[in-house]
Structure formats: structure tokens, C-alpha cells
Amino acid sequence: MKKHQFSSKLKEYLELLLEQKHSLGYPYVVSSQILSEFDRFCLQHFPDAETVTPELAMAWAVIKPTEKPWSFRNRMAPVRELARYMNRSGKEACVIPNGIVPRERQRHVPHIFTQEELEKFFHAADTRPVLPGSVLRHLQIPVIFRIMYACGLRPNEVRLIRTADLSPDCSTLFIPESKGHKDRSVSLPAGLTRICCRYRKYLEETLHCDS
């Protein structure tokens, strides 16, 4: 488990919150990354803040120009949890209210790829050149996009997957901290199972890599 380095005056509570979550079995991977971002925000804009003040909370709860409502909600959740933890610990903190979460004005209309578009897309993924600075990238990209396509995973879910998350027969994939910060497992179709097995075998036999 990666250990995050915090620098703001909320450092102690940030570290204790992560320690508690990990002790309870929560990976808290994405949330810890958000808390690291929040720590840097505090250090830059509220360097003297020793708790989550109303001013700090409301400054953090400003939606970014390119931020989607669901991303905004995800960014608020760990900071709310931090404030709740501080309150439970006897340190008064402001919990960002749920009512300020912006609502989507328009429903996103997804693009449905044609068969021709899919063939061109995966051909491009399969023919990536080998890059000197990243000898695995041309092998990872075809697997990553096929997992996203076949299993309906989000980009951030696929990004956190390790080969250790594959079952021994490569038929099941463990997804850490998925939607709602909950772990889940998905079944892989036969064709994708073969691809994942070949990829893992290559890593184990050729590179002796476990990630």
C-alpha cells in the first residue's frame, strides 16, 4: 500500500484517517489520492488551517471549469469523511454539505461506435510502436482497452488493476475501490481471458514482473 506524504497542518488527521481505513480493509486508493490533492490545496491556500474550517471547505467545494458533476461529488466525499473523522476525534471540523453538489444540466449522450470504427480503433491499439522509455506500453494498451470495452470499466478502474487482481485462470478480475468506493469482481469473456493469460505469462516468464 502506497504511503502518502502529507505536509499541511491537517497532516496528523489525514494520516490517521488513512490508517483507520486500511485497518478496516478498505483500499482507499482513489480517496487517498484526493486527500493528497486536498493536502496540497490546504498548504497552498490555507497554510495556517489546523482543521477543516467553513472557509476551507467552501473553497475546496468550488466546481472546476472542466469538472463533471460526478467528478465533483467524488472529490468532495473523502474530505467530508476527513471532517467527520476529525469531529469523532474531538476536533471540530466543517463537513461539506451534500446540498451544494451541482446537478447535471444535460444528460450525456454516449457515442455508439460502428463496427468499422471499432476495427480501426483496436487496430491502432494493436500496432502501437515500442517506446524506449516504456517497453510495456505497446503491450498494455491493447489489453487495457479490451478490458474497458468488454467489461464496461471506467478508465480510473482499469488504471489501478494489477496482474495480481486476475484470478489464476484469468476468468475473473478484481476491481479495487470501484463505484461508491466499493470493491467488486467481473467475469471476463473467453477471448479476453486468453489475452490476459498471454499478457500475464509474458510478464512472469520474460520480465519477472508482478504488477
C-alpha positions in Angstrom: 0.0 0.0 0.0 1.5 3.3 -1.1 2.1 5.6 1.8 1.2 9.2 1.1 3.3 12.1 2.4 1.2 15.0 3.8 2.6 18.4 4.6 -0.3 20.6 5.8 -1.3 21.2 9.4 -4.0 18.6 8.9 -1.3 16.0 8.3 -1.9 14.1 11.6 -5.6 13.6 10.9 -5.1 12.7 7.2 -2.6 10.0 8.2 -4.8 8.6 11.0 -7.8 8.5 8.7 -6.0 6.5 6.1 -4.6 4.2 8.8 -8.1 3.6 10.0 -9.5 2.9 6.5 -6.6 0.5 5.7 -7.0 -1.3 9.1 -10.7 -1.9 8.2 -9.7 -3.5 4.9 -10.6 -0.5 2.6 -8.0 0.0 -0.2 -9.0 3.7 -0.2 -6.7 4.2 -3.2 -8.6 6.9 -5.1 -9.7 8.6 -1.9 -6.1 8.8 -0.7 -5.1 10.4 -3.9 -7.9 13.0 -3.5 -6.8 13.6 0.1 -3.2 14.2 -1.1 -4.6 16.8 -3.5 -6.6 18.4 -0.7 -3.4 18.5 1.5 -1.6 20.4 -1.2 -4.6 22.7 -1.6 -4.5 23.4 2.1 -0.8 24.1 2.1 -1.1 26.5 -0.8 -4.3 28.4 0.1 -4.8 27.8 3.9 -1.3 27.1 5.3 -2.4 28.0 8.8 -5.6 25.9 8.9 -5.5 23.2 11.6 -8.9 21.9 10.8 -11.5 22.0 8.0 -12.9 25.4 8.5 -16.1 26.6 6.7 -13.8 28.9 4.6 -11.5 26.0 3.6 -14.5 23.6 3.0 -16.3 26.1 0.7 -13.1 27.0 -1.2 -12.5 23.3 -1.9 -16.2 22.8 -2.9 -15.9 25.0 -6.0 -16.5 23.1 -9.2 -13.6 23.3 -11.7 -14.3 24.6 -15.2 -13.7 21.2 -16.8 -15.1 19.1 -13.9 -18.2 16.9 -14.3 -20.7 16.8 -11.5 -19.9 13.1 -10.8 -16.2 14.0 -10.5 -17.1 16.9 -8.2 -19.0 14.5 -6.0 -16.1 12.1 -5.8 -13.7 14.9 -4.9 -16.0 16.0 -2.1 -16.6 12.6 -0.5 -13.1 11.9 1.1 -12.9 15.5 2.5 -16.3 15.0 4.1 -15.1 11.8 5.6 -12.0 13.6 6.9 -14.1 16.2 8.6 -16.4 13.5 10.1 -13.3 11.7 11.4 -12.0 14.9 13.0 -15.3 15.5 14.7 -15.3 12.0 16.1 -11.8 12.6 17.4 -12.9 15.7 19.2 -11.6 18.2 16.7 -14.3 20.5 15.4 -14.4 20.4 11.6 -16.8 21.6 8.9 -18.5 18.8 6.9 -19.2 19.9 3.4 -23.0 19.7 3.0 -24.4 17.4 0.4 -26.8 20.1 -0.9 -24.0 22.1 -2.6 -23.3 19.3 -5.1 -24.2 20.6 -8.6 -26.6 18.7 -10.7 -26.0 17.8 -14.3 -27.8 20.2 -16.7 -27.7 17.9 -19.7 -27.7 14.2 -19.9 -24.6 13.0 -21.7 -25.3 11.2 -25.0 -22.7 8.4 -25.5 -21.2 7.8 -28.8 -22.0 4.3 -30.2 -19.1 3.0 -32.2 -19.8 1.3 -35.5 -18.1 -2.0 -36.3 -15.8 -0.2 -38.7 -14.8 2.3 -36.0 -14.1 -0.5 -33.5 -11.9 -2.3 -36.0 -9.9 0.8 -36.7 -9.6 1.6 -33.0 -8.3 -1.8 -32.0 -6.0 -2.0 -35.0 -4.5 1.3 -33.8 -4.2 -0.1 -30.3 -2.6 -3.4 -31.5 0.0 -1.6 -33.7 1.5 0.8 -31.2 5.3 1.2 -31.6 7.7 0.1 -28.9 8.8 3.1 -26.9 12.4 3.1 -25.4 11.2 4.7 -22.2 8.2 2.4 -21.8 8.9 -1.2 -23.0 5.5 -2.4 -21.8 3.2 0.3 -23.2 2.6 -1.3 -26.6 1.5 -4.5 -24.8 -0.6 -2.8 -22.1 -2.7 -0.6 -24.4 -4.4 -3.4 -26.3 -5.2 -5.2 -23.0 -6.4 -2.1 -21.2 -8.8 -1.0 -23.9 -10.2 -4.5 -24.5 -10.9 -4.8 -20.7 -12.7 -1.4 -20.8 -14.7 -2.5 -23.9 -15.6 -6.0 -22.8 -16.3 -5.3 -19.1 -17.6 -1.7 -19.2 -15.0 -0.4 -16.8 -14.1 3.2 -16.2 -10.6 4.5 -17.1 -9.6 5.0 -13.4 -10.7 1.4 -12.6 -8.6 -0.1 -15.3 -5.6 2.1 -14.4 -5.5 0.6 -10.9 -5.6 -3.0 -11.9 -2.6 -5.2 -11.2 -1.9 -8.7 -12.7 -2.4 -10.0 -9.2 -6.0 -8.9 -9.5 -6.6 -11.6 -12.1 -7.8 -15.0 -10.9 -5.4 -17.9 -11.5 -7.4 -18.9 -14.7 -7.8 -15.3 -15.8 -11.6 -15.7 -15.9 -12.3 -13.2 -13.1 -10.9 -9.7 -12.5 -10.9 -8.0 -9.1 -11.7 -4.2 -9.3 -10.4 -2.3 -6.2 -12.4 0.6 -5.0 -14.9 0.8 -7.8 -18.1 3.0 -7.9 -19.1 4.1 -4.4 -15.6 3.2 -3.2 -16.5 -0.5 -3.1 -14.5 -3.5 -4.4 -16.1 -5.8 -6.9 -15.3 -8.6 -9.3 -16.2 -9.0 -13.0 -16.1 -12.1 -15.2 -14.1 -11.9 -18.4 -15.3 -13.4 -21.7 -13.3 -16.3 -23.1 -11.5 -14.3 -25.8 -10.3 -11.7 -23.2 -9.4 -14.4 -20.8 -6.9 -15.8 -23.3 -5.5 -12.3 -24.0 -5.0 -11.6 -20.3 -3.4 -15.0 -19.7 -0.9 -14.4 -22.5 -0.1 -11.0 -21.2 0.5 -12.2 -17.6 2.5 -15.2 -18.8 4.8 -12.8 -20.8 5.3 -10.7 -17.7 6.1 -13.6 -15.5 8.3 -15.5 -17.8 10.1 -12.7 -19.7 10.2 -9.7 -17.3 9.6 -11.5 -14.0 7.1 -8.6 -13.2 4.4 -8.9 -10.7 2.5 -5.6 -11.4 
